[in-house]
Amino acid sequence: MGRVSEVSRNWPDNGVTNAADTNTYYNDIETQSGAIDGGNVRTEGVDTRNFVVDAQIKWAGSQENDAEFPLGLTPLPGGANYGNYSDDSVREHPVNHNFSGISSTVPGVGTKMIVGGPAGIALLTNDVIRVKWTAQIFKVRPATTNTAGFIPRLNMHSSDLITTTARADGATDGSGVGEWCYLLYPKVNVTSNALNDADFGSISDRNLYFAAVADPSVVVPGTGGALNAAASFPHVSVVPMCELCQGSSEDNPGYTYYATGDNMATSGVRRPITIHGSITLVANAGMTLYGIQLYASGVWRMTATASNAQLYLEDVECAPTLSRFGVSQTIVISSAQISAIIHKNSYSP
């Protein structure tokens, strides 16, 4: 058990309630190096720990963007539309739109959660951080236009589903339904309370996980780089994009979107869908945690090398008239939320 070091093992027995003595006693409980357990109750009289909110918890908080879009909303807010690498050359986006769908880099807006105020929260080795996130995928949609100036259509004719015909970029992975997705994941800031987007890093790069995890932001775009089946990404939520359905032409393709914010119930599988995720982090060293933010990845596609399945970041747009058979698809996120609880010295390998 943790050893409470006060001279008296119990409350002062002089019958006088003294604020200084009480504060010293509780501070001693909070800062002891071991876990408080039944032994403390028996031998030290530590029987009022539930009255101390932070005896075992250093910090808890949440961040919501408060965005709720009505079905059929047009036009869709530009800041809530998260693009892809093939069309806008951005590999990942912080989920940073506010309640009206306007992008912001201000701490405390979108999902950029401030942890512990300007001073942050000082973490010690074996402190545990439990992170949860939720995002409502309001709509899956094609990009507005491609480089040829046309509204892009997915190359989804039946002859192109899971095909071995070479793409213009030399890949042979086809354009099958279920072969592409978006990724959502948290990143952490242990650098500065300014909470600049550039200072957020992966949980393993910032020494906050048991082992190395795949970082989607550093994978080389296109089939030259991939997240293979052996990659560890327990911190990632997968956003499904499409579902196979009957279709025979470019204007009537063989798929339907998983999520649509249209006000017609028949235009999507479930209209908006909600994606959840969570992970338990562990501080492997002392550091200060200033913030946590949710990120969206862009379109990832499935391919194969030998017998291994792989995901790669799509870098080719969908422009069949230009013999480009990539994916030009984006997601619109409405409400998004991230939360965390930091537990003191509670990890035991």
VOPAGU-2260 file (C-alpha; in pm, 1 decimal, decimal comma):
REM VOPAGU-2260
SITE   aa  ch    i         X         Y         Z
SITE  MET   A    0       0,0       0,0       0,0
SITE  GLY   A    1      99,6     363,3     -22,9
SITE  ARG   A    2     248,6     495,4     300,2
SITE  VAL   A    3      93,4     813,5     436,8
SITE  SER   A    4     378,3     980,4     622,0
SITE  GLU   A    5     196,9    1197,8     872,5
SITE  VAL   A    6     316,4    1152,0    1230,9
SITE  SER   A    7     -36,1    1076,4    1339,1
SITE  ARG   A    8    -180,9     774,6    1158,3
SITE  ASN   A    9    -530,3     910,0    1206,1
SITE  TRP   A   10    -706,5    1239,5    1241,7
SITE  PRO   A   11    -569,3    1466,2    1517,2
SITE  ASP   A   12    -717,8    1341,9    1843,7
SITE  ASN   A   13    -745,9    1678,6    2016,2
SITE  GLY   A   14   -1100,7    1728,9    1890,8
SITE  VAL   A   15   -1011,4    2054,8    1713,5
SITE  THR   A   16   -1073,7    2089,5    1341,1
SITE  ASN   A   17    -777,4    2278,0    1201,5
SITE  ALA   A   18    -773,5    2377,5     834,0
SITE  ALA   A   19    -394,3    2372,2     805,2
SITE  ASP   A   20    -366,9    2023,8     957,4
SITE  THR   A   21    -650,2    1894,4     738,9
SITE  ASN   A   22    -497,7    2034,9     419,8
SITE  THR   A   23    -157,8    1891,9     509,8
SITE  TYR   A   24    -311,8    1552,0     576,0
SITE  TYR   A   25    -500,2    1539,9     245,5
SITE  ASN   A   26    -199,1    1669,4      55,0
SITE  ASP   A   27       0,7    1384,8     201,4
SITE  ILE   A   28    -260,1    1136,7      78,2
SITE  GLU   A   29    -258,6    1287,8    -269,8
SITE  THR   A   30     118,5    1290,6    -309,7
SITE  GLN   A   31     205,4     948,8    -166,5
SITE  SER   A   32     392,0     728,4    -412,4
SITE  GLY   A   33     193,1     404,0    -387,4
SITE  ALA   A   34    -167,8     305,4    -443,1
SITE  ILE   A   35    -409,4     369,9    -157,6
SITE  ASP   A   36    -580,7      46,1     -62,0
SITE  GLY   A   37    -749,8    -135,4     224,0
SITE  GLY   A   38    -429,2    -136,7     426,1
SITE  ASN   A   39    -441,4     239,3     461,7
SITE  VAL   A   40    -794,5     222,8     594,0
SITE  ARG   A   41    -700,8     -36,6     856,7
SITE  THR   A   42    -370,9     104,2     979,5
SITE  GLU   A   43    -380,0     473,2     899,3
SITE  GLY   A   44    -744,8     569,0     917,3
SITE  VAL   A   45    -754,9     690,7     558,9
SITE  ASP   A   46   -1128,9     640,6     539,0
SITE  THR   A   47   -1253,3     964,3     384,0
SITE  ARG   A   48   -1067,2     953,2      51,5
SITE  ASN   A   49   -1393,7     973,6    -146,4
SITE  PHE   A   50   -1432,8    1328,9     -21,1
SITE  VAL   A   51   -1110,8    1420,7    -202,6
SITE  VAL   A   52   -1193,1    1446,5    -572,2
SITE  ASP   A   53    -832,8    1422,6    -689,1
SITE  ALA   A   54    -691,1    1167,9    -447,3
SITE  GLN   A   55    -654,8     928,4    -740,5
SITE  ILE   A   56    -744,8    1150,9   -1037,3
SITE  LYS   A   57    -514,5    1430,7   -1151,7
SITE  TRP   A   58    -748,1    1580,2   -1406,8
SITE  ALA   A   59   -1064,1    1508,8   -1604,8
SITE  GLY   A   60   -1223,0    1707,6   -1883,3
SITE  SER   A   61   -1393,3    1707,1   -2220,5
SITE  GLN   A   62   -1414,9    1920,5   -2532,3
SITE  GLU   A   63   -1716,1    1942,0   -2764,9
SITE  ASN   A   64   -1763,3    2143,4   -3081,1
SITE  ASP   A   65   -2141,2    2174,0   -3019,2
SITE  ALA   A   66   -2217,6    2131,5   -3390,9
SITE  GLU   A   67   -2558,5    1988,0   -3480,6
SITE  PHE   A   68   -2654,2    2009,4   -3848,8
SITE  PRO   A   69   -3017,7    1959,5   -3956,6
SITE  LEU   A   70   -3090,8    1694,7   -4218,6
SITE  GLY   A   71   -3094,9    1842,5   -4565,1
SITE  LEU   A   72   -2859,9    2127,3   -4474,9
SITE  THR   A   73   -2732,3    2309,8   -4784,3
SITE  PRO   A   74   -2478,9    2431,2   -4847,0
SITE  LEU   A   75   -2268,2    2212,0   -4623,3
SITE  PRO   A   76   -2027,0    2412,4   -4404,3
SITE  GLY   A   77   -1684,9    2413,7   -4567,7
SITE  GLY   A   78   -1496,6    2385,8   -4238,4
SITE  ALA   A   79   -1679,0    2064,1   -4149,9
SITE  ASN   A   80   -1580,6    1897,1   -4478,7
SITE  TYR   A   81   -1256,1    1703,5   -4432,8
SITE  GLY   A   82   -1072,9    1644,0   -4758,4
SITE  ASN   A   83    -840,9    1382,1   -4899,9
SITE  TYR   A   84    -483,3    1366,9   -5022,4
SITE  SER   A   85    -574,9    1292,2   -5383,0
SITE  ASP   A   86    -758,8    1623,4   -5424,3
SITE  ASP   A   87    -614,7    1870,6   -5174,6
SITE  SER   A   88    -271,3    1718,0   -5096,3
SITE  VAL   A   89    -333,2    1726,7   -4721,3
SITE  ARG   A   90    -271,9    1395,5   -4548,2
SITE  GLU   A   91    -454,9    1473,5   -4224,2
SITE  HIS   A   92    -678,7    1743,2   -4079,6
SITE  PRO   A   93    -739,7    1839,6   -3716,0
SITE  VAL   A   94   -1112,2    1810,6   -3643,7
SITE  ASN   A   95   -1137,6    2178,1   -3559,9
SITE  HIS   A   96   -1471,7    2319,2   -3678,0
SITE  ASN   A   97   -1694,7    2502,1   -3432,8
SITE  PHE   A   98   -2071,4    2485,7   -3377,0
SITE  SER   A   99   -2144,6    2656,5   -3709,4
SITE  GLY   A  100   -1895,1    2452,3   -3914,3
SITE  ILE   A  101   -1619,6    2715,5   -3932,4
SITE  SER   A  102   -1259,2    2596,2   -3892,6
SITE  SER   A  103   -1057,3    2737,8   -3605,0
SITE  THR   A  104    -709,5    2685,0   -3459,8
SITE  VAL   A  105    -801,8    2843,2   -3125,6
SITE  PRO   A  106    -750,3    2617,5   -2819,6
SITE  GLY   A  107   -1081,9    2513,9   -2669,9
SITE  VAL   A  108   -1261,5    2518,0   -3007,9
SITE  GLY   A  109   -1348,3    2212,1   -3217,2
SITE  THR   A  110   -1179,2    1913,3   -3053,4
SITE  LYS   A  111    -862,2    2098,2   -2946,0
SITE  MET   A  112    -893,0    2016,7   -2576,1
SITE  ILE   A  113    -690,8    2219,3   -2325,2
SITE  VAL   A  114    -555,3    1989,9   -2053,9
SITE  GLY   A  115    -510,0    2150,0   -1713,2
SITE  GLY   A  116    -509,5    2514,8   -1817,8
SITE  PRO   A  117    -198,7    2714,9   -1919,2
SITE  ALA   A  118      30,3    2510,3   -1693,9
SITE  GLY   A  119     -85,0    2178,0   -1836,3
SITE  ILE   A  120     -80,1    1863,1   -1623,9
SITE  ALA   A  121     252,5    1723,8   -1504,9
SITE  LEU   A  122     262,4    1350,6   -1574,1
SITE  LEU   A  123     477,0    1104,7   -1384,4
SITE  THR   A  124     583,8     761,1   -1500,1
SITE  ASN   A  125     291,6     514,1   -1487,3
SITE  ASP   A  126      21,5     779,8   -1480,4
SITE  VAL   A  127    -271,3     653,8   -1689,7
SITE  ILE   A  128    -472,4     863,5   -1936,7
SITE  ARG   A  129    -802,9     725,1   -2061,6
SITE  VAL   A  130    -909,9     899,8   -2382,7
SITE  LYS   A  131   -1248,4     868,8   -2554,8
SITE  TRP   A  132   -1381,3    1034,3   -2869,5
SITE  THR   A  133   -1701,1    1049,7   -3072,2
SITE  ALA   A  134   -1768,3    1194,9   -3416,7
SITE  GLN   A  135   -2091,6    1205,4   -3612,4
SITE  ILE   A  136   -2025,7    1146,3   -3982,0
SITE  PHE   A  137   -2293,0    1367,6   -4130,2
SITE  LYS   A  138   -2232,8    1287,7   -4494,8
SITE  VAL   A  139   -1998,0    1099,9   -4727,4
SITE  ARG   A  140   -1966,7    1293,4   -5050,8
SITE  PRO   A  141   -1762,2    1317,3   -5370,8
SITE  ALA   A  142   -1516,3    1603,2   -5394,3
SITE  THR   A  143   -1671,0    1910,1   -5560,1
SITE  THR   A  144   -1455,0    1903,4   -5873,4
SITE  ASN   A  145   -1141,6    1732,3   -5996,1
SITE  THR   A  146    -848,4    1887,3   -6181,8
SITE  ALA   A  147   -1037,4    1850,0   -6510,9
SITE  GLY   A  148   -1316,1    2067,7   -6371,0
SITE  PHE   A  149   -1575,5    1787,8   -6364,1
SITE  ILE   A  150   -1772,1    1652,2   -6071,5
SITE  PRO   A  151   -1585,3    1327,9   -6003,4
SITE  ARG   A  152   -1759,2     992,7   -6011,4
SITE  LEU   A  153   -1624,8     682,8   -5848,7
SITE  ASN   A  154   -1520,0     426,6   -6105,5
SITE  MET   A  155   -1771,7     177,4   -5974,1
SITE  HIS   A  156   -1898,6     -17,9   -6275,8
SITE  SER   A  157   -1927,2    -389,7   -6211,4
SITE  SER   A  158   -1624,6    -466,3   -6431,3
SITE  ASP   A  159   -1409,9    -244,9   -6208,7
SITE  LEU   A  160   -1497,8    -397,6   -5873,8
SITE  ILE   A  161   -1191,9    -558,0   -5715,8
SITE  THR   A  162   -1023,9    -576,1   -6053,4
SITE  THR   A  163    -667,5    -664,0   -6146,0
SITE  THR   A  164    -658,8    -413,9   -6432,0
SITE  ALA   A  165    -372,0    -171,8   -6387,0
SITE  ARG   A  166    -459,0     179,6   -6280,6
SITE  ALA   A  167    -297,7     479,3   -6444,6
SITE  ASP   A  168     -48,2     494,1   -6156,8
SITE  GLY   A  169      48,8     130,3   -6204,1
SITE  ALA   A  170    -149,0     -14,3   -5914,1
SITE  THR   A  171    -373,9    -315,6   -5961,3
SITE  ASP   A  172    -594,9    -284,2   -5657,7
SITE  GLY   A  173    -920,3    -191,4   -5831,3
SITE  SER   A  174   -1191,2      26,5   -5682,5
SITE  GLY   A  175   -1399,3    -224,6   -5492,7
SITE  VAL   A  176   -1660,1    -124,0   -5236,4
SITE  GLY   A  177   -1526,5    -159,8   -4885,5
SITE  GLU   A  178   -1171,6    -109,6   -5005,2
SITE  TRP   A  179   -1144,8     245,7   -4876,6
SITE  CYS   A  180   -1212,6     429,3   -4552,3
SITE  TYR   A  181   -1126,4     732,6   -4344,0
SITE  LEU   A  182    -937,0     711,5   -4014,4
SITE  LEU   A  183   -1000,8     911,9   -3696,9
SITE  TYR   A  184    -743,8     923,6   -3415,8
SITE  PRO   A  185    -625,4    1144,0   -3127,3
SITE  LYS   A  186    -289,0    1320,5   -3111,1
SITE  VAL   A  187    -128,9    1476,5   -2804,2
SITE  ASN   A  188      65,6    1793,4   -2729,2
SITE  VAL   A  189     345,8    1776,2   -2471,8
SITE  THR   A  190     535,6    2071,5   -2622,2
SITE  SER   A  191     361,1    2399,6   -2548,8
SITE  ASN   A  192      43,6    2548,8   -2405,7
SITE  ALA   A  193      12,1    2746,8   -2730,2
SITE  LEU   A  194    -137,7    2423,2   -2869,2
SITE  ASN   A  195     -19,7    2485,2   -3223,9
SITE  ASP   A  196    -134,0    2208,7   -3456,3
SITE  ALA   A  197     225,9    2135,6   -3556,7
SITE  ASP   A  198     310,1    2044,0   -3196,5
SITE  PHE   A  199      58,5    1758,5   -3174,3
SITE  GLY   A  200     217,2    1418,1   -3222,8
SITE  SER   A  201     130,9    1049,6   -3216,8
SITE  ILE   A  202      83,3     882,6   -2881,5
SITE  SER   A  203     391,4     664,6   -2916,7
SITE  ASP   A  204     615,3     943,4   -3048,7
SITE  ARG   A  205     522,4    1139,2   -2736,5
SITE  ASN   A  206     605,0     840,1   -2512,2
SITE  LEU   A  207     247,0     780,9   -2401,5
SITE  TYR   A  208     184,7     420,7   -2499,7
SITE  PHE   A  209     311,4      72,9   -2415,5
SITE  ALA   A  210     460,5      21,0   -2761,8
SITE  ALA   A  211     500,1     189,5   -3097,6
SITE  VAL   A  212     180,2     249,9   -3294,8
SITE  ALA   A  213     137,5     326,7   -3662,7
SITE  ASP   A  214     126,7     698,0   -3736,9
SITE  PRO   A  215     -91,2     765,1   -4044,4
SITE  SER   A  216      58,2    1112,8   -4081,7
SITE  VAL   A  217     404,0     986,0   -4180,7
SITE  VAL   A  218     312,3     705,7   -4422,6
SITE  VAL   A  219     423,1     781,1   -4778,5
SITE  PRO   A  220     110,4     852,4   -4991,2
SITE  GLY   A  221      23,4     609,7   -5269,8
SITE  THR   A  222     105,4     244,0   -5309,8
SITE  GLY   A  223     469,3     309,7   -5225,9
SITE  GLY   A  224     382,8     327,2   -4857,6
SITE  ALA   A  225     131,9     130,8   -4654,5
SITE  LEU   A  226      -5,2      38,8   -4316,4
SITE  ASN   A  227      29,1    -337,1   -4334,4
SITE  ALA   A  228    -170,2    -597,2   -4147,3
SITE  ALA   A  229      95,4    -619,6   -3877,7
SITE  ALA   A  230      81,5    -246,0   -3802,4
SITE  SER   A  231     -45,4    -150,9   -3458,3
SITE  PHE   A  232    -312,2     117,2   -3456,5
SITE  PRO   A  233    -532,8      60,0   -3150,6
SITE  HIS   A  234    -581,6     437,4   -3133,3
SITE  VAL   A  235    -760,8     453,3   -3470,1
SITE  SER   A  236   -1134,2     449,0   -3548,2
SITE  VAL   A  237   -1230,7     337,4   -3898,1
SITE  VAL   A  238   -1497,0     534,0   -4088,5
SITE  PRO   A  239   -1673,4     319,0   -4352,1
SITE  MET   A  240   -1751,8     499,6   -4676,2
SITE  CYS   A  241   -1976,2     296,8   -4908,7
SITE  GLU   A  242   -2182,1     -18,6   -4934,3
SITE  LEU   A  243   -2236,8    -227,5   -5244,8
SITE  CYS   A  244   -2569,9    -189,7   -5423,9
SITE  GLN   A  245   -2709,4    -241,1   -5771,0
SITE  GLY   A  246   -2587,6      -4,4   -6041,5
SITE  SER   A  247   -2490,5      -4,8   -6405,5
SITE  SER   A  248   -2359,6     335,7   -6513,0
SITE  GLU   A  249   -2146,3     628,2   -6404,7
SITE  ASP   A  250   -2455,4     826,1   -6307,4
SITE  ASN   A  251   -2602,7     523,2   -6132,0
SITE  PRO   A  252   -2298,9     366,9   -5967,1
SITE  GLY   A  253   -2290,5      38,0   -5780,5
SITE  TYR   A  254   -2272,5     175,9   -5429,3
SITE  THR   A  255   -2458,4     376,0   -5168,4
SITE  TYR   A  256   -2302,3     596,0   -4903,9
SITE  TYR   A  257   -2287,5     478,6   -4544,2
SITE  ALA   A  258   -2383,1     824,6   -4421,5
SITE  THR   A  259   -2574,5    1107,9   -4578,3
SITE  GLY   A  260   -2716,2    1424,7   -4428,7
SITE  ASP   A  261   -2986,5    1443,5   -4693,7
SITE  ASN   A  262   -3341,6    1464,2   -4566,6
SITE  MET   A  263   -3445,7    1164,5   -4778,9
SITE  ALA   A  264   -3424,7     845,6   -4579,1
SITE  THR   A  265   -3368,3     641,0   -4894,8
SITE  SER   A  266   -3053,7     826,1   -4998,5
SITE  GLY   A  267   -2821,8     660,2   -4748,0
SITE  VAL   A  268   -2779,8     348,8   -4538,9
SITE  ARG   A  269   -2837,2     515,1   -4203,1
SITE  ARG   A  270   -2812,3     884,6   -4279,8
SITE  PRO   A  271   -2561,4    1028,8   -4027,0
SITE  ILE   A  272   -2361,9     764,1   -3840,8
SITE  THR   A  273   -2167,2     798,1   -3517,6
SITE  ILE   A  274   -1812,9     668,3   -3481,0
SITE  HIS   A  275   -1667,6     598,9   -3135,1
SITE  GLY   A  276   -1319,8     522,7   -3012,5
SITE  SER   A  277   -1115,9     496,4   -2693,5
SITE  ILE   A  278    -768,5     408,9   -2575,8
SITE  THR   A  279    -580,7     385,5   -2246,0
SITE  LEU   A  280    -245,4     564,4   -2250,2
SITE  VAL   A  281      42,0     529,4   -2004,7
SITE  ALA   A  282     314,4     785,1   -1936,5
SITE  ASN   A  283     648,7     613,7   -1985,9
SITE  ALA   A  284     835,6     914,5   -1848,5
SITE  GLY   A  285     776,0    1245,9   -1679,1
SITE  MET   A  286     633,0    1518,5   -1903,6
SITE  THR   A  287     367,7    1790,4   -1916,7
SITE  LEU   A  288      50,7    1723,4   -2114,5
SITE  TYR   A  289     -99,6    2042,1   -2259,4
SITE  GLY   A  290    -366,6    1921,1   -2500,2
SITE  ILE   A  291    -533,7    1641,7   -2696,7
SITE  GLN   A  292    -701,3    1678,9   -3036,9
SITE  LEU   A  293    -888,2    1452,5   -3278,6
SITE  TYR   A  294    -762,7    1416,0   -3637,6
SITE  ALA   A  295    -917,2    1290,1   -3964,0
SITE  SER   A  296    -692,5    1116,7   -4213,5
SITE  GLY   A  297    -824,1    1127,1   -4567,3
SITE  VAL   A  298    -907,0     830,2   -4790,1
SITE  TRP   A  299    -714,4     506,4   -4729,3
SITE  ARG   A  300    -742,0     219,7   -4978,0
SITE  MET   A  301    -678,7    -150,2   -4957,9
SITE  THR   A  302    -413,8    -328,9   -5158,2
SITE  ALA   A  303    -210,4    -644,5   -5110,6
SITE  THR   A  304     155,4    -739,8   -5110,2
SITE  ALA   A  305     211,8   -1114,1   -5128,6
SITE  SER   A  306     -33,3   -1252,8   -4872,5
SITE  ASN   A  307     -61,9    -938,8   -4658,5
SITE  ALA   A  308    -342,5    -685,9   -4672,7
SITE  GLN   A  309    -231,9    -324,4   -4662,8
SITE  LEU   A  310    -384,6      21,6   -4646,0
SITE  TYR   A  311    -231,1     313,1   -4830,9
SITE  LEU   A  312    -317,1     681,7   -4844,4
SITE  GLU   A  313    -490,2     743,9   -5178,0
SITE  ASP   A  314    -299,4     994,3   -5390,7
SITE  VAL   A  315    -485,2     961,7   -5723,2
SITE  GLU   A  316    -809,5    1148,2   -5789,4
SITE  CYS   A  317   -1119,0    1001,9   -5949,2
SITE  ALA   A  318   -1122,9    1136,4   -6306,2
SITE  PRO   A  319   -1200,1     852,5   -6547,4
SITE  THR   A  320   -1195,3    1090,3   -6843,9
SITE  LEU   A  321    -828,9    1147,8   -6760,3
SITE  SER   A  322    -765,4     777,2   -6691,0
SITE  ARG   A  323    -728,1     844,6   -6321,5
SITE  PHE   A  324    -907,5     584,2   -6117,6
SITE  GLY   A  325    -843,7     691,4   -5763,4
SITE  VAL   A  326   -1094,6     803,7   -5500,7
SITE  SER   A  327   -1219,1    1162,6   -5471,1
SITE  GLN   A  328   -1438,2    1129,6   -5165,6
SITE  THR   A  329   -1462,7    1329,5   -4845,8
SITE  ILE   A  330   -1651,8    1323,4   -4518,3
SITE  VAL   A  331   -1853,5    1594,9   -4346,3
SITE  ILE   A  332   -1839,5    1576,3   -3966,7
SITE  SER   A  333   -2103,6    1745,9   -3755,7
SITE  SER   A  334   -2075,5    1694,0   -3379,4
SITE  ALA   A  335   -1740,7    1581,8   -3240,4
SITE  GLN   A  336   -1621,2    1533,2   -2885,4
SITE  ILE   A  337   -1307,8    1417,6   -2702,8
SITE  SER   A  338   -1255,4    1355,6   -2331,8
SITE  ALA   A  339    -983,6    1232,9   -2098,4
SITE  ILE   A  340    -928,6    1124,4   -1737,8
SITE  ILE   A  341    -578,1    1118,1   -1590,8
SITE  HIS   A  342    -522,6     867,5   -1308,3
SITE  LYS   A  343    -227,5     896,2   -1072,2
SITE  ASN   A  344      38,5     628,6   -1082,8
SITE  SER   A  345    -214,1     353,1   -1149,7
SITE  TYR   A  346     -43,2     142,9   -1418,4
SITE  SER   A  347      97,3    -186,9   -1301,5
SITE  PRO   A  348     262,6    -398,2   -1577,1
